[in-house]
């Protein structure tokens, strides 16, 4: 089952529960617009290279559309459709006045020089500049893109359309970015984890945590889990995994991550090196998948030993794996709630740009905590009232909000 098929499966489940009807369901499944563009650049050696770029705009019933821009060789239209749809439900679930979008370029940014990456970014903005904007569609960083890429997008869009810092979020602080944005998704994951452990009566102090993926989201999630007193016993990146029963030295690993040093090269007393995927089968209280989607399926879901899965990655769990986790009593906090910290602080950045005003990091963290806790409590109540899994409850809440907005605005 592809990512878009899995997403639509969850929507269909929620639609039946709230009796949405096939016509409204189909309306909400269908993206408002899809843009596929060629992005040609001149390489440093003078050769011409042409890349495929995408922007899918899923739904704008609740506000301008919002979603990341992914630079990765596997980017293709179905993946972008699924992620755009997930963003619609994510923003609705936590009450942010946005719709969902997603975009990307099929490229490995590691194969580009900085100059080539800048030319690629600016050419992409020239191709899609007429369909994005501060009140229409606001991109943000995603896999393979970063604050520097957002700065180039803001500059190119402003060059074409006039000064518009609110056209993207995730920008550097020096060019109208927001405090707390870099760590927002990882911080939000741990805010949700704290609420979950509280309800399950699992003490945070000493709770055993494993994190799959040690990029921006995974490393910050490990950092904040460690700061709260949890014991992060395993983390992984593409090079491998490191385990330590008494807990890893997360501050040291964070410093190494900033220098882009692989975990496979890390050496310390008591540290055991294993294959990357071994993190997923660790005997822990909390497992945080924070890498690519499509991690759990029917073939491997029975191997998971964690009590709780907090989905920091987008779409890591197939519907078949979800059913297995439910039967086994494993609590799964779905991606549209667990990783909503990033889009929430992106919204805060957009608001600050619109107002030409700046909030402190303490204000942002407090607002983030309040927003995610509100979303968590709403889903918890729905799951309890209707005896649903967390994922189904989350989609019921989100789908209901988007459907009401769509019908109230009129077709």
C-alpha positions in Angstrom: 0.0 0.0 0.0 1.4 3.4 -1.1 1.6 6.4 1.3 -1.4 8.1 -0.5 -3.4 4.8 -0.3 -2.6 4.5 3.4 -3.6 8.1 4.1 -6.9 7.7 2.1 -7.6 4.5 4.1 -7.4 6.3 7.4 -9.7 9.1 6.0 -12.2 6.5 4.8 -12.3 5.0 8.3 -12.9 8.4 9.9 -15.5 9.3 7.3 -17.6 6.2 8.1 -17.5 7.0 11.8 -18.8 10.6 11.3 -21.1 9.6 8.4 -19.5 12.1 6.1 -20.9 10.6 2.9 -19.1 9.5 -0.3 -19.4 12.9 -2.1 -17.9 15.0 0.7 -15.3 12.3 1.4 -14.2 12.4 -2.3 -14.1 16.2 -2.2 -11.8 16.1 0.8 -9.6 13.4 -0.7 -9.0 15.3 -3.9 -6.2 18.0 -4.0 -7.2 21.4 -5.1 -4.2 21.7 -7.4 -1.1 19.8 -8.5 1.9 21.5 -10.1 4.7 19.5 -11.8 7.5 21.5 -13.2 10.9 21.0 -14.8 13.7 22.8 -13.0 16.8 23.3 -15.3 20.1 24.6 -14.0 23.6 25.0 -15.3 26.0 22.8 -13.3 29.4 24.3 -12.2 31.1 22.4 -15.0 28.8 24.0 -17.6 26.6 21.0 -18.2 22.8 21.3 -18.2 20.8 19.4 -15.6 17.1 19.1 -15.4 15.2 18.1 -12.3 11.5 17.4 -11.6 9.8 19.7 -9.1 6.4 19.3 -7.4 3.9 21.3 -5.4 0.6 19.7 -4.3 -2.0 22.1 -2.8 -4.5 19.9 -1.0 -7.0 22.0 0.8 -7.5 25.7 1.7 -10.9 25.6 3.5 -9.3 26.6 6.8 -6.7 29.1 5.6 -3.7 29.4 3.3 -1.9 26.1 2.6 1.2 25.1 4.4 3.8 22.4 3.9 7.4 21.5 3.6 9.7 21.4 0.6 11.6 18.2 0.3 14.9 17.8 -1.6 15.4 14.0 -2.0 16.0 11.6 -4.9 12.9 9.6 -4.0 10.5 12.5 -4.3 7.6 11.7 -6.6 4.0 12.8 -7.0 2.2 10.1 -4.9 4.5 10.8 -2.0 3.9 14.5 -2.2 0.1 14.0 -2.5 0.1 11.9 0.7 2.2 14.4 2.6 0.1 17.3 1.5 -3.0 15.5 2.6 -1.4 14.7 6.0 -0.6 18.4 6.5 -4.3 19.3 6.0 -5.3 17.0 8.8 -2.3 17.9 11.0 -3.1 21.7 11.0 -6.8 21.0 11.6 -6.1 18.7 14.4 -4.1 21.2 16.4 -6.3 24.1 15.5 -3.9 26.1 13.3 -5.7 28.2 10.6 -4.0 26.6 7.6 -4.7 24.0 4.9 -2.2 21.4 3.7 0.4 21.5 0.9 3.7 19.8 0.2 6.4 20.1 -2.4 9.8 18.8 -3.4 12.4 18.3 -6.0 13.7 14.9 -7.0 17.4 15.5 -6.3 20.1 14.5 -3.9 21.3 17.8 -2.5 24.6 16.2 -1.4 25.5 15.9 -5.1 25.2 19.7 -5.6 27.6 22.5 -4.7 26.2 25.4 -2.7 26.0 27.5 -5.9 24.1 24.7 -7.7 21.7 24.3 -4.8 21.0 28.0 -4.8 20.4 28.1 -8.6 18.1 25.1 -8.3 16.1 26.7 -5.5 15.7 30.1 -7.2 14.7 28.4 -10.5 12.1 26.4 -8.7 10.6 29.6 -7.2 10.5 31.1 -10.6 8.5 28.0 -11.8 6.0 28.0 -8.9 6.1 31.6 -7.8 2.7 32.4 -9.2 1.0 29.7 -7.0 2.6 30.3 -3.6 2.5 33.4 -1.4 1.9 34.6 2.2 -1.9 34.3 1.9 -1.9 31.4 -0.5 0.7 28.7 0.1 3.7 28.9 2.5 6.6 26.4 2.1 8.9 25.4 4.9 12.0 23.2 5.3 11.8 19.5 5.0 14.1 16.6 4.3 17.1 17.9 2.4 16.2 21.6 2.7 17.1 24.0 5.5 17.0 27.6 6.7 19.4 28.7 4.0 17.1 27.3 1.3 14.2 29.2 2.8 16.2 32.4 2.8 16.8 31.9 -0.9 13.1 31.3 -1.5 12.1 34.4 0.4 14.7 36.5 -1.5 13.7 35.2 -4.9 10.0 35.5 -4.3 10.5 39.0 -2.9 12.5 40.0 -6.0 9.7 38.9 -8.2 6.7 40.0 -6.1 7.9 42.6 -3.6 9.1 42.2 0.0 7.4 39.1 1.5 9.2 37.5 4.4 6.0 35.5 5.3 6.1 33.6 2.0 8.2 30.9 3.8 8.9 29.8 7.3 11.9 28.1 8.8 14.1 31.1 7.8 17.3 32.1 9.7 16.8 34.4 12.6 18.8 37.1 10.7 16.2 37.2 7.9 12.9 37.2 9.8 13.0 33.6 11.2 11.5 32.7 14.6 13.2 31.6 17.8 12.6 28.0 18.5 11.8 26.9 14.9 14.8 24.6 14.4 14.0 22.5 17.5 10.2 22.8 17.2 9.3 19.4 15.8 11.6 17.5 18.2 10.4 19.6 21.2 6.8 19.0 20.2 7.4 15.2 20.0 8.6 15.3 23.6 5.7 17.5 24.8 3.3 14.8 23.4 5.4 12.0 24.9 5.2 13.7 28.3 1.4 13.8 28.1 1.2 10.2 26.9 3.5 8.8 29.7 1.5 10.8 32.3 -1.8 9.2 31.1 -0.2 5.7 31.0 1.3 6.3 34.5 4.8 5.6 33.2 7.3 7.8 35.1 9.3 10.0 32.7 12.4 9.9 35.0 14.2 6.8 33.9 11.8 5.9 31.0 13.8 4.0 28.4 13.6 5.7 25.0 14.9 4.7 21.5 15.1 7.1 18.6 15.3 6.0 15.0 16.9 8.8 12.9 19.3 11.3 14.3 18.7 14.2 12.0 17.1 17.5 13.0 13.9 16.0 14.5 15.4 12.9 16.0 18.4 14.6 17.6 16.2 17.3 19.2 13.7 14.7 20.4 16.6 12.8 22.0 17.9 16.0 23.5 14.6 17.0 25.1 13.8 13.5 26.3 17.2 13.4 28.0 16.6 16.9 29.5 13.3 15.6 31.0 15.2 12.8 32.7 14.3 9.9 30.3 17.1 7.4 29.6 17.8 7.5 25.8 19.3 4.0 25.4 19.5 3.8 21.6 19.7 6.1 18.6 20.5 5.5 14.9 21.3 7.2 11.6 22.0 5.8 8.2 25.5 4.7 9.2 24.3 2.5 12.1 22.9 2.5 15.7 24.5 2.9 19.1 23.1 1.4 22.3 24.0 1.9 25.9 21.8 0.2 28.6 22.5 3.0 31.2 21.7 5.7 28.7 23.7 7.5 26.0 25.6 10.7 26.3 23.1 12.7 24.3 24.9 16.2 24.7 28.0 14.7 23.1 26.0 13.0 20.3 24.2 16.3 19.6 27.5 18.0 19.2 28.6 15.3 16.8 25.3 15.6 14.9 26.0 19.3 14.4 29.3 18.4 12.8 27.6 15.7 10.6 29.7 13.0 12.1 28.2 9.4 11.6 27.1 7.4 14.6 29.1 4.5 13.3 32.3 6.3 14.2 31.3 7.1 17.7 33.2 5.4 20.5 32.6 5.5 24.2 32.6 3.2 27.2 29.7 0.8 27.3 28.4 1.7 23.8 27.4 -1.1 21.6 27.2 -0.7 17.8 24.4 -2.4 15.9 22.6 -2.2 12.6 20.4 0.9 12.1 17.1 -1.0 12.1 17.9 -2.7 15.5 16.7 0.5 17.2 13.2 -0.4 16.1 13.2 -3.7 18.0 14.7 -2.3 21.2 13.1 -3.2 24.5 12.0 0.3 25.6 9.1 2.2 27.0 9.0 4.7 24.1 10.1 4.3 20.5 10.4 7.4 18.4 10.7 6.8 14.6 12.1 10.0 13.2 13.4 9.0 9.8 11.6 8.2 6.5 8.0 6.9 6.2 7.0 3.3 5.5 9.0 1.8 8.4 6.4 -0.6 10.0 4.4 -3.1 8.0 2.7 -6.4 8.6 5.9 -8.4 8.3 7.8 -6.6 11.1 5.2 -5.1 13.4 5.3 -8.1 15.7 9.0 -7.5 16.4 8.3 -4.1 18.1 8.8 -4.3 21.8 8.1 -0.7 22.8 5.1 0.1 24.9 4.5 3.4 23.1 5.3 4.6 19.6 5.5 8.4 19.1 5.5 9.0 15.3 8.0 11.8 14.7 8.3 10.7 11.1 5.6 11.2 8.5 3.6 8.0 7.7 6.0 5.5 9.3 3.2 2.9 10.0 1.1 1.0 7.4 -2.6 0.3 8.2 -1.7 -3.4 8.6 1.0 -2.6 11.2 -1.4 -0.3 12.9 -3.9 -3.1 13.4 -1.2 -5.3 14.8 -0.1 -2.7 17.2 -3.7 -2.2 18.4 -4.1 -5.9 19.0 -0.9 -6.0 20.9 -1.8 -3.1 23.1 0.9 -0.8 21.9 -0.1 2.9 22.1 0.7 4.7 18.8 0.5 8.5 18.8 0.0 9.3 15.1 2.2 11.6 13.1 -0.5 14.2 12.5 -0.4 14.9 16.3 3.1 13.8 17.4 5.1 15.9 14.8 2.8 18.9 14.6 5.3 21.0 16.6 7.1 22.1 13.4 4.1 23.4 11.6 2.8 25.0 14.8 6.0 27.1 15.3 6.0 27.8 11.5 2.6 29.3 12.1 4.0 31.4 14.9 6.8 32.6 12.6 4.3 33.5 9.9 2.2 35.4 12.4 5.3 37.3 13.5 6.2 38.1 9.9 2.7 39.4 9.2 2.7 41.6 12.3 6.3 42.7 11.8 6.8 41.7 15.5 9.1 39.2 17.3 8.2 36.8 20.2 10.6 35.5 22.7 11.6 31.8 22.7 9.9 31.4 26.1 6.7 32.7 24.7 6.9 30.4 21.7 7.6 27.3 23.8 4.7 28.1 26.0 2.3 28.6 23.1 3.6 25.4 21.5 3.0 23.4 24.7 -0.5 24.8 25.0 -1.3 24.1 21.4 -0.1 20.5 21.4 -1.6 19.7 24.8 -4.9 20.9 23.5 -4.7 18.7 20.5 -3.6 15.8 22.6 -6.5 16.2 25.0 -9.0 16.5 22.2 -7.8 13.2 20.6 -7.7 11.5 24.0 -11.3 12.4 24.6 -12.4 11.3 21.2 -10.6 8.0 21.5 -12.2 7.3 24.9 -15.7 8.4 23.9 -15.9 6.3 20.8 -13.4 3.5 21.7 -11.1 4.3 18.9 -7.3 4.0 18.3 -5.4 7.2 18.6 -4.9 7.5 14.9 -8.6 7.0 14.0 -9.6 9.4 16.7 -7.1 12.0 15.4 -8.5 11.6 11.8 -12.1 11.9 13.1 -11.3 15.2 14.8 -9.4 16.6 11.8 -11.7 15.4 9.1 -14.7 16.8 11.0 -13.1 20.2 11.2 -12.1 20.4 7.6 -15.5 19.1 6.4 -17.3 21.7 8.4 -15.1 24.5 7.1 -15.5 23.3 3.5 -19.3 23.1 3.7 -19.7 26.4 5.6 -17.6 28.2 3.0 -19.6 26.7 0.2 -18.5 24.6 -2.8 
